[in-house]
């Protein structure tokens, strides 16, 4: 396994992810990311077309994507 920094725009959420998150838990996840940062990596798999599919961390990706789009955080 390699740890690689990748722009979030290169990541594709897993469309068959069975997990869902309530608005309340999503807000708490965003607060946690604001306070502590993202310390657990998002796991991806490269499919046949070389797309990076998220297989672990879909909710974190959603939270970060929403935070960046609403300018709650900036990504360098």
mmJSON file of the N, C-alpha and C atoms, coordinates in Angstrom:
{"data_MODEL":{"atom_site":{
"group_PDB":["ATOM","ATOM","ATOM","ATOM","ATOM","ATOM","ATOM","ATOM","ATOM","ATOM","ATOM","ATOM","ATOM","ATOM","ATOM","ATOM","ATOM","ATOM","ATOM","ATOM","ATOM","ATOM","ATOM","ATOM","ATOM","ATOM","ATOM","ATOM","ATOM","ATOM","ATOM","ATOM","ATOM","ATOM","ATOM","ATOM","ATOM","ATOM","ATOM","ATOM","ATOM","ATOM","ATOM","ATOM","ATOM","ATOM","ATOM","ATOM","ATOM","ATOM","ATOM","ATOM","ATOM","ATOM","ATOM","ATOM","ATOM","ATOM","ATOM","ATOM","ATOM","ATOM","ATOM","ATOM","ATOM","ATOM","ATOM","ATOM","ATOM","ATOM","ATOM","ATOM","ATOM","ATOM","ATOM","ATOM","ATOM","ATOM","ATOM","ATOM","ATOM","ATOM","ATOM","ATOM","ATOM","ATOM","ATOM","ATOM","ATOM","ATOM","ATOM","ATOM","ATOM","ATOM","ATOM","ATOM","ATOM","ATOM","ATOM","ATOM","ATOM","ATOM","ATOM","ATOM","ATOM","ATOM","ATOM","ATOM","ATOM","ATOM","ATOM","ATOM","ATOM","ATOM","ATOM","ATOM","ATOM","ATOM","ATOM","ATOM","ATOM","ATOM","ATOM","ATOM","ATOM","ATOM","ATOM","ATOM","ATOM","ATOM","ATOM","ATOM","ATOM","ATOM","ATOM","ATOM","ATOM","ATOM","ATOM","ATOM","ATOM","ATOM","ATOM","ATOM","ATOM","ATOM","ATOM","ATOM","ATOM","ATOM","ATOM","ATOM","ATOM","ATOM","ATOM","ATOM","ATOM","ATOM","ATOM","ATOM","ATOM","ATOM","ATOM","ATOM","ATOM","ATOM","ATOM","ATOM","ATOM","ATOM","ATOM","ATOM","ATOM","ATOM","ATOM","ATOM","ATOM","ATOM","ATOM","ATOM","ATOM","ATOM","ATOM","ATOM","ATOM","ATOM","ATOM","ATOM","ATOM","ATOM","ATOM","ATOM","ATOM","ATOM","ATOM","ATOM","ATOM","ATOM","ATOM","ATOM","ATOM","ATOM","ATOM","ATOM","ATOM","ATOM","ATOM","ATOM","ATOM","ATOM","ATOM","ATOM","ATOM","ATOM","ATOM","ATOM","ATOM","ATOM","ATOM","ATOM","ATOM","ATOM","ATOM","ATOM","ATOM","ATOM","ATOM","ATOM"],
"id":[1,2,3,4,5,6,7,8,9,10,11,12,13,14,15,16,17,18,19,20,21,22,23,24,25,26,27,28,29,30,31,32,33,34,35,36,37,38,39,40,41,42,43,44,45,46,47,48,49,50,51,52,53,54,55,56,57,58,59,60,61,62,63,64,65,66,67,68,69,70,71,72,73,74,75,76,77,78,79,80,81,82,83,84,85,86,87,88,89,90,91,92,93,94,95,96,97,98,99,100,101,102,103,104,105,106,107,108,109,110,111,112,113,114,115,116,117,118,119,120,121,122,123,124,125,126,127,128,129,130,131,132,133,134,135,136,137,138,139,140,141,142,143,144,145,146,147,148,149,150,151,152,153,154,155,156,157,158,159,160,161,162,163,164,165,166,167,168,169,170,171,172,173,174,175,176,177,178,179,180,181,182,183,184,185,186,187,188,189,190,191,192,193,194,195,196,197,198,199,200,201,202,203,204,205,206,207,208,209,210,211,212,213,214,215,216,217,218,219,220,221,222,223,224,225,226,227,228],
"type_symbol":["N","C","C","N","C","C","N","C","C","N","C","C","N","C","C","N","C","C","N","C","C","N","C","C","N","C","C","N","C","C","N","C","C","N","C","C","N","C","C","N","C","C","N","C","C","N","C","C","N","C","C","N","C","C","N","C","C","N","C","C","N","C","C","N","C","C","N","C","C","N","C","C","N","C","C","N","C","C","N","C","C","N","C","C","N","C","C","N","C","C","N","C","C","N","C","C","N","C","C","N","C","C","N","C","C","N","C","C","N","C","C","N","C","C","N","C","C","N","C","C","N","C","C","N","C","C","N","C","C","N","C","C","N","C","C","N","C","C","N","C","C","N","C","C","N","C","C","N","C","C","N","C","C","N","C","C","N","C","C","N","C","C","N","C","C","N","C","C","N","C","C","N","C","C","N","C","C","N","C","C","N","C","C","N","C","C","N","C","C","N","C","C","N","C","C","N","C","C","N","C","C","N","C","C","N","C","C","N","C","C","N","C","C","N","C","C","N","C","C","N","C","C","N","C","C","N","C","C"],
"label_atom_id":["N","CA","C","N","CA","C","N","CA","C","N","CA","C","N","CA","C","N","CA","C","N","CA","C","N","CA","C","N","CA","C","N","CA","C","N","CA","C","N","CA","C","N","CA","C","N","CA","C","N","CA","C","N","CA","C","N","CA","C","N","CA","C","N","CA","C","N","CA","C","N","CA","C","N","CA","C","N","CA","C","N","CA","C","N","CA","C","N","CA","C","N","CA","C","N","CA","C","N","CA","C","N","CA","C","N","CA","C","N","CA","C","N","CA","C","N","CA","C","N","CA","C","N","CA","C","N","CA","C","N","CA","C","N","CA","C","N","CA","C","N","CA","C","N","CA","C","N","CA","C","N","CA","C","N","CA","C","N","CA","C","N","CA","C","N","CA","C","N","CA","C","N","CA","C","N","CA","C","N","CA","C","N","CA","C","N","CA","C","N","CA","C","N","CA","C","N","CA","C","N","CA","C","N","CA","C","N","CA","C","N","CA","C","N","CA","C","N","CA","C","N","CA","C","N","CA","C","N","CA","C","N","CA","C","N","CA","C","N","CA","C","N","CA","C","N","CA","C","N","CA","C","N","CA","C","N","CA","C","N","CA","C","N","CA","C"],
"label_alt_id":[null,null,null,null,null,null,null,null,null,null,null,null,null,null,null,null,null,null,null,null,null,null,null,null,null,null,null,null,null,null,null,null,null,null,null,null,null,null,null,null,null,null,null,null,null,null,null,null,null,null,null,null,null,null,null,null,null,null,null,null,null,null,null,null,null,null,null,null,null,null,null,null,null,null,null,null,null,null,null,null,null,null,null,null,null,null,null,null,null,null,null,null,null,null,null,null,null,null,null,null,null,null,null,null,null,null,null,null,null,null,null,null,null,null,null,null,null,null,null,null,null,null,null,null,null,null,null,null,null,null,null,null,null,null,null,null,null,null,null,null,null,null,null,null,null,null,null,null,null,null,null,null,null,null,null,null,null,null,null,null,null,null,null,null,null,null,null,null,null,null,null,null,null,null,null,null,null,null,null,null,null,null,null,null,null,null,null,null,null,null,null,null,null,null,null,null,null,null,null,null,null,null,null,null,null,null,null,null,null,null,null,null,null,null,null,null,null,null,null,null,null,null,null,null,null,null,null,null],
"label_comp_id":["UNK","UNK","UNK","UNK","UNK","UNK","UNK","UNK","UNK","UNK","UNK","UNK","UNK","UNK","UNK","UNK","UNK","UNK","UNK","UNK","UNK","UNK","UNK","UNK","UNK","UNK","UNK","UNK","UNK","UNK","UNK","UNK","UNK","UNK","UNK","UNK","UNK","UNK","UNK","UNK","UNK","UNK","UNK","UNK","UNK","UNK","UNK","UNK","UNK","UNK","UNK","UNK","UNK","UNK","UNK","UNK","UNK","UNK","UNK","UNK","UNK","UNK","UNK","UNK","UNK","UNK","UNK","UNK","UNK","UNK","UNK","UNK","UNK","UNK","UNK","UNK","UNK","UNK","UNK","UNK","UNK","UNK","UNK","UNK","UNK","UNK","UNK","UNK","UNK","UNK","UNK","UNK","UNK","UNK","UNK","UNK","UNK","UNK","UNK","UNK","UNK","UNK","UNK","UNK","UNK","UNK","UNK","UNK","UNK","UNK","UNK","UNK","UNK","UNK","UNK","UNK","UNK","UNK","UNK","UNK","UNK","UNK","UNK","UNK","UNK","UNK","UNK","UNK","UNK","UNK","UNK","UNK","UNK","UNK","UNK","UNK","UNK","UNK","UNK","UNK","UNK","UNK","UNK","UNK","UNK","UNK","UNK","UNK","UNK","UNK","UNK","UNK","UNK","UNK","UNK","UNK","UNK","UNK","UNK","UNK","UNK","UNK","UNK","UNK","UNK","UNK","UNK","UNK","UNK","UNK","UNK","UNK","UNK","UNK","UNK","UNK","UNK","UNK","UNK","UNK","UNK","UNK","UNK","UNK","UNK","UNK","UNK","UNK","UNK","UNK","UNK","UNK","UNK","UNK","UNK","UNK","UNK","UNK","UNK","UNK","UNK","UNK","UNK","UNK","UNK","UNK","UNK","UNK","UNK","UNK","UNK","UNK","UNK","UNK","UNK","UNK","UNK","UNK","UNK","UNK","UNK","UNK","UNK","UNK","UNK","UNK","UNK","UNK"],
"label_asym_id":["A","A","A","A","A","A","A","A","A","A","A","A","A","A","A","A","A","A","A","A","A","A","A","A","A","A","A","A","A","A","A","A","A","A","A","A","A","A","A","A","A","A","A","A","A","A","A","A","A","A","A","A","A","A","A","A","A","A","A","A","A","A","A","A","A","A","A","A","A","A","A","A","A","A","A","A","A","A","A","A","A","A","A","A","A","A","A","A","A","A","A","A","A","A","A","A","A","A","A","A","A","A","A","A","A","A","A","A","A","A","A","A","A","A","A","A","A","A","A","A","A","A","A","A","A","A","A","A","A","A","A","A","A","A","A","A","A","A","A","A","A","A","A","A","A","A","A","A","A","A","A","A","A","A","A","A","A","A","A","A","A","A","A","A","A","A","A","A","A","A","A","A","A","A","A","A","A","A","A","A","A","A","A","A","A","A","A","A","A","A","A","A","A","A","A","A","A","A","A","A","A","A","A","A","A","A","A","A","A","A","A","A","A","A","A","A","A","A","A","A","A","A","A","A","A","A","A","A"],
"label_entity_id":["1","1","1","1","1","1","1","1","1","1","1","1","1","1","1","1","1","1","1","1","1","1","1","1","1","1","1","1","1","1","1","1","1","1","1","1","1","1","1","1","1","1","1","1","1","1","1","1","1","1","1","1","1","1","1","1","1","1","1","1","1","1","1","1","1","1","1","1","1","1","1","1","1","1","1","1","1","1","1","1","1","1","1","1","1","1","1","1","1","1","1","1","1","1","1","1","1","1","1","1","1","1","1","1","1","1","1","1","1","1","1","1","1","1","1","1","1","1","1","1","1","1","1","1","1","1","1","1","1","1","1","1","1","1","1","1","1","1","1","1","1","1","1","1","1","1","1","1","1","1","1","1","1","1","1","1","1","1","1","1","1","1","1","1","1","1","1","1","1","1","1","1","1","1","1","1","1","1","1","1","1","1","1","1","1","1","1","1","1","1","1","1","1","1","1","1","1","1","1","1","1","1","1","1","1","1","1","1","1","1","1","1","1","1","1","1","1","1","1","1","1","1","1","1","1","1","1","1"],
"label_seq_id":[1,1,1,2,2,2,3,3,3,4,4,4,5,5,5,6,6,6,7,7,7,8,8,8,9,9,9,10,10,10,11,11,11,12,12,12,13,13,13,14,14,14,15,15,15,16,16,16,17,17,17,18,18,18,19,19,19,20,20,20,21,21,21,22,22,22,23,23,23,24,24,24,25,25,25,26,26,26,27,27,27,28,28,28,29,29,29,30,30,30,31,31,31,32,32,32,33,33,33,34,34,34,35,35,35,36,36,36,37,37,37,38,38,38,39,39,39,40,40,40,41,41,41,42,42,42,43,43,43,44,44,44,45,45,45,46,46,46,47,47,47,48,48,48,49,49,49,50,50,50,51,51,51,52,52,52,53,53,53,54,54,54,55,55,55,56,56,56,57,57,57,58,58,58,59,59,59,60,60,60,61,61,61,62,62,62,63,63,63,64,64,64,65,65,65,66,66,66,67,67,67,68,68,68,69,69,69,70,70,70,71,71,71,72,72,72,73,73,73,74,74,74,75,75,75,76,76,76],
"pdbx_PDB_ins_code":[null,null,null,null,null,null,null,null,null,null,null,null,null,null,null,null,null,null,null,null,null,null,null,null,null,null,null,null,null,null,null,null,null,null,null,null,null,null,null,null,null,null,null,null,null,null,null,null,null,null,null,null,null,null,null,null,null,null,null,null,null,null,null,null,null,null,null,null,null,null,null,null,null,null,null,null,null,null,null,null,null,null,null,null,null,null,null,null,null,null,null,null,null,null,null,null,null,null,null,null,null,null,null,null,null,null,null,null,null,null,null,null,null,null,null,null,null,null,null,null,null,null,null,null,null,null,null,null,null,null,null,null,null,null,null,null,null,null,null,null,null,null,null,null,null,null,null,null,null,null,null,null,null,null,null,null,null,null,null,null,null,null,null,null,null,null,null,null,null,null,null,null,null,null,null,null,null,null,null,null,null,null,null,null,null,null,null,null,null,null,null,null,null,null,null,null,null,null,null,null,null,null,null,null,null,null,null,null,null,null,null,null,null,null,null,null,null,null,null,null,null,null,null,null,null,null,null,null],
"Cartn_x":[0.854,0.0,0.9,0.544,1.274,0.399,1.01,0.315,0.683,-0.312,-0.086,-1.084,-0.613,-1.527,-2.103,-3.421,-4.129,-5.198,-5.375,-6.46,-7.815,-8.691,-9.997,-10.786,-10.497,-11.209,-10.88,-9.779,-9.399,-10.079,-10.791,-11.41,-12.873,-13.3,-14.683,-15.317,-16.425,-17.111,-17.597,-17.598,-18.085,-19.6,-20.14,-21.575,-22.433,-21.829,-22.591,-22.311,-21.782,-21.48,-22.775,-22.853,-24.08,-24.258,-23.209,-23.289,-23.877,-24.673,-25.267,-24.934,-25.027,-24.731,-25.848,-26.302,-27.351,-26.732,-27.574,-27.086,-26.389,-26.929,-26.334,-24.929,-24.78,-23.469,-22.497,-23.0,-22.142,-21.62,-22.484,-22.048,-20.99,-21.18,-20.187,-18.878,-18.947,-17.744,-16.993,-17.706,-17.081,-16.403,-17.084,-16.496,-15.225,-15.244,-14.07,-12.902,-13.202,-12.158,-11.599,-12.472,-12.02,-11.1,-11.452,-10.708,-9.418,-9.502,-8.374,-7.681,-8.313,-7.763,-8.185,-7.668,-7.989,-6.811,-6.929,-5.795,-5.909,-7.069,-7.258,-7.338,-6.478,-6.463,-7.728,-8.011,-9.096,-8.492,-9.119,-8.599,-9.233,-8.396,-8.904,-8.426,-9.121,-8.8,-8.793,-7.821,-7.746,-8.464,-9.512,-10.262,-9.6,-10.276,-9.712,-9.424,-10.161,-9.962,-9.022,-8.35,-7.411,-8.096,-9.433,-10.147,-9.876,-9.744,-9.536,-10.888,-11.308,-12.604,-12.393,-13.139,-13.018,-13.671,-12.881,-13.421,-13.446,-12.888,-12.91,-12.773,-13.829,-13.774,-14.725,-15.773,-16.727,-17.378,-17.68,-18.315,-17.325,-16.063,-15.032,-14.839,-14.837,-14.714,-15.887,-17.082,-18.265,-18.137,-17.735,-17.591,-16.553,-15.417,-14.345,-14.779,-15.411,-15.867,-16.851,-17.791,-18.759,-18.073,-17.099,-16.391,-15.579,-14.956,-14.176,-15.11,-16.21,-17.116,-17.795,-17.997,-18.607,-17.558,-16.296,-15.151,-14.985,-15.46,-15.218,-13.753,-13.127,-11.693,-11.109,-9.806,-9.099,-8.146,-8.041,-7.118,-5.926,-4.742,-3.527,-3.039],
"Cartn_y":[-1.163,0.0,1.226,2.214,3.462,4.588,5.547,6.743,7.858,8.378,9.372,10.508,11.74,12.878,13.063,13.197,13.308,14.383,15.216,16.202,15.514,16.099,15.465,15.397,16.289,16.261,15.009,14.331,13.093,11.861,12.023,10.879,10.737,9.506,9.203,8.406,8.925,8.145,6.807,5.799,4.473,4.544,4.363,4.549,3.468,2.376,1.318,1.269,2.361,2.408,2.228,1.214,0.964,1.896,2.599,3.439,4.8,5.297,6.623,7.393,8.71,9.538,10.566,10.761,11.746,13.148,14.147,15.53,15.894,15.407,15.699,15.104,13.848,13.207,13.821,14.245,14.911,16.225,16.967,18.218,17.939,16.881,16.532,16.089,15.376,14.967,16.194,17.161,18.398,19.139,19.223,19.874,19.159,17.844,17.062,17.314,17.367,17.64,19.045,20.011,21.38,21.419,20.692,20.716,19.914,18.697,17.775,17.492,17.885,17.572,16.183,15.77,14.459,13.549,12.726,11.901,10.456,10.072,8.718,8.829,8.121,8.287,7.751,8.308,7.815,6.725,5.565,4.428,4.399,4.193,4.171,2.927,2.611,1.512,2.089,1.729,2.199,1.183,1.642,0.717,0.533,-0.179,-0.511,0.736,1.808,3.05,4.013,3.511,4.304,5.354,5.249,6.145,5.707,6.681,6.392,6.328,5.13,4.886,4.757,5.536,5.509,4.241,3.437,2.21,2.297,3.365,3.599,5.084,5.7,7.129,7.956,7.316,8.056,9.209,9.006,10.081,11.21,10.853,11.888,12.678,11.985,12.671,13.621,13.168,14.031,15.266,15.066,16.194,17.189,16.698,17.575,18.302,17.588,18.205,19.332,19.09,20.125,21.294,21.004,22.069,22.941,22.33,23.088,23.929,23.35,24.094,25.261,25.128,26.219,27.119,26.863,27.648,27.606,26.511,26.306,25.969,25.325,25.033,25.268,25.46,25.583,24.41,23.904,22.813,23.405,23.098,23.596,22.625],
"Cartn_z":[0.0,0.0,0.0,-0.82,-0.891,-0.367,0.312,0.771,-0.189,-0.913,-1.943,-1.767,-1.836,-1.804,-3.193,-3.256,-4.522,-4.399,-5.411,-5.361,-5.211,-4.398,-4.192,-5.491,-6.421,-7.701,-8.512,-8.186,-8.877,-8.294,-7.175,-6.496,-6.906,-7.08,-7.448,-6.318,-5.752,-4.715,-5.273,-4.427,-4.81,-4.913,-6.111,-6.324,-5.683,-5.246,-4.582,-3.082,-2.537,-1.11,-0.308,0.538,1.286,2.485,2.876,4.066,3.736,4.644,4.52,5.785,5.713,6.867,7.011,8.247,8.491,8.431,8.251,8.221,9.525,10.64,11.95,12.051,11.65,11.72,10.715,9.573,8.593,9.169,9.848,10.491,11.551,12.327,13.348,12.715,11.603,10.896,10.383,9.837,9.361,10.52,11.651,12.828,13.258,13.241,13.618,12.66,11.382,10.393,10.594,10.886,11.15,12.368,13.4,14.657,14.596,14.095,14.172,12.839,11.744,10.435,10.006,8.878,8.339,8.614,9.639,10.045,9.557,9.085,8.569,7.04,6.33,4.876,4.206,3.045,2.208,1.326,1.32,0.554,-0.829,-1.835,-3.204,-3.933,-4.987,-5.878,-7.284,-8.077,-9.46,-10.339,-11.021,-11.859,-13.229,-14.106,-15.423,-16.261,-16.044,-16.787,-16.051,-14.994,-14.198,-13.32,-13.144,-12.235,-10.808,-9.905,-8.491,-7.797,-7.427,-6.794,-5.294,-4.527,-3.066,-2.535,-1.836,-1.238,0.282,0.819,2.266,2.527,3.028,3.319,2.475,1.96,1.14,1.9,3.18,3.953,4.234,4.494,4.676,3.389,2.267,0.982,0.775,1.088,0.948,1.827,3.083,4.008,3.492,3.08,2.6,1.329,0.404,-0.833,-0.543,0.357,0.733,1.425,2.277,2.995,2.03,1.052,0.067,-0.796,-1.244,-2.125,-1.405,-0.095,0.668,1.318,0.981,1.463,2.978,3.615,5.038,5.283,4.303,4.355,2.98,2.938,1.672,1.548,0.351,0.078,-0.661,-0.178,-0.844,-1.864],
"occupancy":[1.0,1.0,1.0,1.0,1.0,1.0,1.0,1.0,1.0,1.0,1.0,1.0,1.0,1.0,1.0,1.0,1.0,1.0,1.0,1.0,1.0,1.0,1.0,1.0,1.0,1.0,1.0,1.0,1.0,1.0,1.0,1.0,1.0,1.0,1.0,1.0,1.0,1.0,1.0,1.0,1.0,1.0,1.0,1.0,1.0,1.0,1.0,1.0,1.0,1.0,1.0,1.0,1.0,1.0,1.0,1.0,1.0,1.0,1.0,1.0,1.0,1.0,1.0,1.0,1.0,1.0,1.0,1.0,1.0,1.0,1.0,1.0,1.0,1.0,1.0,1.0,1.0,1.0,1.0,1.0,1.0,1.0,1.0,1.0,1.0,1.0,1.0,1.0,1.0,1.0,1.0,1.0,1.0,1.0,1.0,1.0,1.0,1.0,1.0,1.0,1.0,1.0,1.0,1.0,1.0,1.0,1.0,1.0,1.0,1.0,1.0,1.0,1.0,1.0,1.0,1.0,1.0,1.0,1.0,1.0,1.0,1.0,1.0,1.0,1.0,1.0,1.0,1.0,1.0,1.0,1.0,1.0,1.0,1.0,1.0,1.0,1.0,1.0,1.0,1.0,1.0,1.0,1.0,1.0,1.0,1.0,1.0,1.0,1.0,1.0,1.0,1.0,1.0,1.0,1.0,1.0,1.0,1.0,1.0,1.0,1.0,1.0,1.0,1.0,1.0,1.0,1.0,1.0,1.0,1.0,1.0,1.0,1.0,1.0,1.0,1.0,1.0,1.0,1.0,1.0,1.0,1.0,1.0,1.0,1.0,1.0,1.0,1.0,1.0,1.0,1.0,1.0,1.0,1.0,1.0,1.0,1.0,1.0,1.0,1.0,1.0,1.0,1.0,1.0,1.0,1.0,1.0,1.0,1.0,1.0,1.0,1.0,1.0,1.0,1.0,1.0,1.0,1.0,1.0,1.0,1.0,1.0,1.0,1.0,1.0,1.0,1.0,1.0],
"B_iso_or_equiv":[0.0,0.0,0.0,0.0,0.0,0.0,0.0,0.0,0.0,0.0,0.0,0.0,0.0,0.0,0.0,0.0,0.0,0.0,0.0,0.0,0.0,0.0,0.0,0.0,0.0,0.0,0.0,0.0,0.0,0.0,0.0,0.0,0.0,0.0,0.0,0.0,0.0,0.0,0.0,0.0,0.0,0.0,0.0,0.0,0.0,0.0,0.0,0.0,0.0,0.0,0.0,0.0,0.0,0.0,0.0,0.0,0.0,0.0,0.0,0.0,0.0,0.0,0.0,0.0,0.0,0.0,0.0,0.0,0.0,0.0,0.0,0.0,0.0,0.0,0.0,0.0,0.0,0.0,0.0,0.0,0.0,0.0,0.0,0.0,0.0,0.0,0.0,0.0,0.0,0.0,0.0,0.0,0.0,0.0,0.0,0.0,0.0,0.0,0.0,0.0,0.0,0.0,0.0,0.0,0.0,0.0,0.0,0.0,0.0,0.0,0.0,0.0,0.0,0.0,0.0,0.0,0.0,0.0,0.0,0.0,0.0,0.0,0.0,0.0,0.0,0.0,0.0,0.0,0.0,0.0,0.0,0.0,0.0,0.0,0.0,0.0,0.0,0.0,0.0,0.0,0.0,0.0,0.0,0.0,0.0,0.0,0.0,0.0,0.0,0.0,0.0,0.0,0.0,0.0,0.0,0.0,0.0,0.0,0.0,0.0,0.0,0.0,0.0,0.0,0.0,0.0,0.0,0.0,0.0,0.0,0.0,0.0,0.0,0.0,0.0,0.0,0.0,0.0,0.0,0.0,0.0,0.0,0.0,0.0,0.0,0.0,0.0,0.0,0.0,0.0,0.0,0.0,0.0,0.0,0.0,0.0,0.0,0.0,0.0,0.0,0.0,0.0,0.0,0.0,0.0,0.0,0.0,0.0,0.0,0.0,0.0,0.0,0.0,0.0,0.0,0.0,0.0,0.0,0.0,0.0,0.0,0.0,0.0,0.0,0.0,0.0,0.0,0.0],
"pdbx_formal_charge":[null,null,null,null,null,null,null,null,null,null,null,null,null,null,null,null,null,null,null,null,null,null,null,null,null,null,null,null,null,null,null,null,null,null,null,null,null,null,null,null,null,null,null,null,null,null,null,null,null,null,null,null,null,null,null,null,null,null,null,null,null,null,null,null,null,null,null,null,null,null,null,null,null,null,null,null,null,null,null,null,null,null,null,null,null,null,null,null,null,null,null,null,null,null,null,null,null,null,null,null,null,null,null,null,null,null,null,null,null,null,null,null,null,null,null,null,null,null,null,null,null,null,null,null,null,null,null,null,null,null,null,null,null,null,null,null,null,null,null,null,null,null,null,null,null,null,null,null,null,null,null,null,null,null,null,null,null,null,null,null,null,null,null,null,null,null,null,null,null,null,null,null,null,null,null,null,null,null,null,null,null,null,null,null,null,null,null,null,null,null,null,null,null,null,null,null,null,null,null,null,null,null,null,null,null,null,null,null,null,null,null,null,null,null,null,null,null,null,null,null,null,null,null,null,null,null,null,null],
"auth_seq_id":[1,1,1,2,2,2,3,3,3,4,4,4,5,5,5,6,6,6,7,7,7,8,8,8,9,9,9,10,10,10,11,11,11,12,12,12,13,13,13,14,14,14,15,15,15,16,16,16,17,17,17,18,18,18,19,19,19,20,20,20,21,21,21,22,22,22,23,23,23,24,24,24,25,25,25,26,26,26,27,27,27,28,28,28,29,29,29,30,30,30,31,31,31,32,32,32,33,33,33,34,34,34,35,35,35,36,36,36,37,37,37,38,38,38,39,39,39,40,40,40,41,41,41,42,42,42,43,43,43,44,44,44,45,45,45,46,46,46,47,47,47,48,48,48,49,49,49,50,50,50,51,51,51,52,52,52,53,53,53,54,54,54,55,55,55,56,56,56,57,57,57,58,58,58,59,59,59,60,60,60,61,61,61,62,62,62,63,63,63,64,64,64,65,65,65,66,66,66,67,67,67,68,68,68,69,69,69,70,70,70,71,71,71,72,72,72,73,73,73,74,74,74,75,75,75,76,76,76],
"auth_comp_id":["UNK","UNK","UNK","UNK","UNK","UNK","UNK","UNK","UNK","UNK","UNK","UNK","UNK","UNK","UNK","UNK","UNK","UNK","UNK","UNK","UNK","UNK","UNK","UNK","UNK","UNK","UNK","UNK","UNK","UNK","UNK","UNK","UNK","UNK","UNK","UNK","UNK","UNK","UNK","UNK","UNK","UNK","UNK","UNK","UNK","UNK","UNK","UNK","UNK","UNK","UNK","UNK","UNK","UNK","UNK","UNK","UNK","UNK","UNK","UNK","UNK","UNK","UNK","UNK","UNK","UNK","UNK","UNK","UNK","UNK","UNK","UNK","UNK","UNK","UNK","UNK","UNK","UNK","UNK","UNK","UNK","UNK","UNK","UNK","UNK","UNK","UNK","UNK","UNK","UNK","UNK","UNK","UNK","UNK","UNK","UNK","UNK","UNK","UNK","UNK","UNK","UNK","UNK","UNK","UNK","UNK","UNK","UNK","UNK","UNK","UNK","UNK","UNK","UNK","UNK","UNK","UNK","UNK","UNK","UNK","UNK","UNK","UNK","UNK","UNK","UNK","UNK","UNK","UNK","UNK","UNK","UNK","UNK","UNK","UNK","UNK","UNK","UNK","UNK","UNK","UNK","UNK","UNK","UNK","UNK","UNK","UNK","UNK","UNK","UNK","UNK","UNK","UNK","UNK","UNK","UNK","UNK","UNK","UNK","UNK","UNK","UNK","UNK","UNK","UNK","UNK","UNK","UNK","UNK","UNK","UNK","UNK","UNK","UNK","UNK","UNK","UNK","UNK","UNK","UNK","UNK","UNK","UNK","UNK","UNK","UNK","UNK","UNK","UNK","UNK","UNK","UNK","UNK","UNK","UNK","UNK","UNK","UNK","UNK","UNK","UNK","UNK","UNK","UNK","UNK","UNK","UNK","UNK","UNK","UNK","UNK","UNK","UNK","UNK","UNK","UNK","UNK","UNK","UNK","UNK","UNK","UNK","UNK","UNK","UNK","UNK","UNK","UNK"],
"auth_asym_id":["A","A","A","A","A","A","A","A","A","A","A","A","A","A","A","A","A","A","A","A","A","A","A","A","A","A","A","A","A","A","A","A","A","A","A","A","A","A","A","A","A","A","A","A","A","A","A","A","A","A","A","A","A","A","A","A","A","A","A","A","A","A","A","A","A","A","A","A","A","A","A","A","A","A","A","A","A","A","A","A","A","A","A","A","A","A","A","A","A","A","A","A","A","A","A","A","A","A","A","A","A","A","A","A","A","A","A","A","A","A","A","A","A","A","A","A","A","A","A","A","A","A","A","A","A","A","A","A","A","A","A","A","A","A","A","A","A","A","A","A","A","A","A","A","A","A","A","A","A","A","A","A","A","A","A","A","A","A","A","A","A","A","A","A","A","A","A","A","A","A","A","A","A","A","A","A","A","A","A","A","A","A","A","A","A","A","A","A","A","A","A","A","A","A","A","A","A","A","A","A","A","A","A","A","A","A","A","A","A","A","A","A","A","A","A","A","A","A","A","A","A","A","A","A","A","A","A","A"],
"auth_atom_id":["N","CA","C","N","CA","C","N","CA","C","N","CA","C","N","CA","C","N","CA","C","N","CA","C","N","CA","C","N","CA","C","N","CA","C","N","CA","C","N","CA","C","N","CA","C","N","CA","C","N","CA","C","N","CA","C","N","CA","C","N","CA","C","N","CA","C","N","CA","C","N","CA","C","N","CA","C","N","CA","C","N","CA","C","N","CA","C","N","CA","C","N","CA","C","N","CA","C","N","CA","C","N","CA","C","N","CA","C","N","CA","C","N","CA","C","N","CA","C","N","CA","C","N","CA","C","N","CA","C","N","CA","C","N","CA","C","N","CA","C","N","CA","C","N","CA","C","N","CA","C","N","CA","C","N","CA","C","N","CA","C","N","CA","C","N","CA","C","N","CA","C","N","CA","C","N","CA","C","N","CA","C","N","CA","C","N","CA","C","N","CA","C","N","CA","C","N","CA","C","N","CA","C","N","CA","C","N","CA","C","N","CA","C","N","CA","C","N","CA","C","N","CA","C","N","CA","C","N","CA","C","N","CA","C","N","CA","C","N","CA","C","N","CA","C","N","CA","C","N","CA","C","N","CA","C","N","CA","C","N","CA","C","N","CA","C"],
"pdbx_PDB_model_num":[1,1,1,1,1,1,1,1,1,1,1,1,1,1,1,1,1,1,1,1,1,1,1,1,1,1,1,1,1,1,1,1,1,1,1,1,1,1,1,1,1,1,1,1,1,1,1,1,1,1,1,1,1,1,1,1,1,1,1,1,1,1,1,1,1,1,1,1,1,1,1,1,1,1,1,1,1,1,1,1,1,1,1,1,1,1,1,1,1,1,1,1,1,1,1,1,1,1,1,1,1,1,1,1,1,1,1,1,1,1,1,1,1,1,1,1,1,1,1,1,1,1,1,1,1,1,1,1,1,1,1,1,1,1,1,1,1,1,1,1,1,1,1,1,1,1,1,1,1,1,1,1,1,1,1,1,1,1,1,1,1,1,1,1,1,1,1,1,1,1,1,1,1,1,1,1,1,1,1,1,1,1,1,1,1,1,1,1,1,1,1,1,1,1,1,1,1,1,1,1,1,1,1,1,1,1,1,1,1,1,1,1,1,1,1,1,1,1,1,1,1,1,1,1,1,1,1,1]
}}}
